[in-house]
Amino acid sequence: MYFKKLYNGIIDNEKIAEMVILEIDMQLEAWTDDGLEDSNNYEDLQMVRGDLINIPEYPYQLKLHTTAEDLYKHNIIENIEDNALRNWMESLE
């Protein structure tokens, strides 16, 4: 399954990187709205975003420390997976 690659930090191409960056941007915006832009989580997610923007070649393996990895997996990739499942289920109606 493709999401397994994402959970393991493997970014196969630029389109996938852009999708993950978009989800990160939405999370950062929500945290800014909640006044959390000075939090460690915000800074960690910004670092992940920076890594994605500067990918030299694909496929790319993200190298994340514990907190950034947790945020990446349990906030960003889970949101992308949930949205994909929701869109698929809506297409069945």
N, C-alpha and C positions, 0 to 999 in steps of 0.2 A: 504494500500500500504506500502511496506517495507520502502520506502524512508521517509515516515512520521516518522517512528521510528528513523531513522538516523538524520533527521532534529531536532527531539526532544532530541537528545543526548543519545539514547538507543542503546547500542552495545550488540547484542545478543550472539555473539560467537567469538572465536579467529580468525576465517577466516575473519570475517567482520572487526575486529580490524586491522588485517594485511593489508586489502585493504585500510582502511582509513589512516593508517600509511604510506603506499606507496604513496598515493596521497599527504599527508603532506610533505613527503620527496621530491617529485617532485617540490612542491611549494617552499620549502625552498631552493632547488638547484637553481631554477629560480631567486629567490630574491638574492641569493649569487652572481649569474652571473651578476645581475644588481647593485651590490654593496650595497644592502639593509640589509646585515646581522646585522647591528647595530640598526635597526629600532625596535620600540615597537611591531609592527605586527609580526616581525620575532621571537622575544622573546615570544610573546603570543602563537604563533603556536608551538614553541618548547615545551611550557608547556603542550599544548594539547597532543602533541606527547608523552611526558613523562607520562601523565596520561594513555594513551592508552597502552603503553608498560608495565605499572605496574598494570593492571587490576587484582584484586584479585580473582574475580569469575564472571560468566556470568549468566544472563544478567547484564549489568552494566549501570548505569546512570551517564553520564558525568556531572560534576558540573563546569560550565564555567561562568566567569564574562563577562560583556557586550562585550568588544572588541574581546575576544577570541571566544565568542559565534558567533558573526557576521562573523569572519573569518572562523570558522568551518562550519557554515551554508552556507554562501554566496560565499565562495571560494572552500572549500574542498568538501562538500556534493553536491553542484550544479555541480561541475566538474565530480564527480562520476556519478551523474544522467545523465548528458549530454552524457558522454561516453557510458553509458548503452543504452540510447536511440539511439545513433548513431550506436552502434553495432547491435542492434535489427533491425534498419531500413536497414542496410547493409545486414543483413541475409535474408531480403525479396527480395533482387534483384536477 
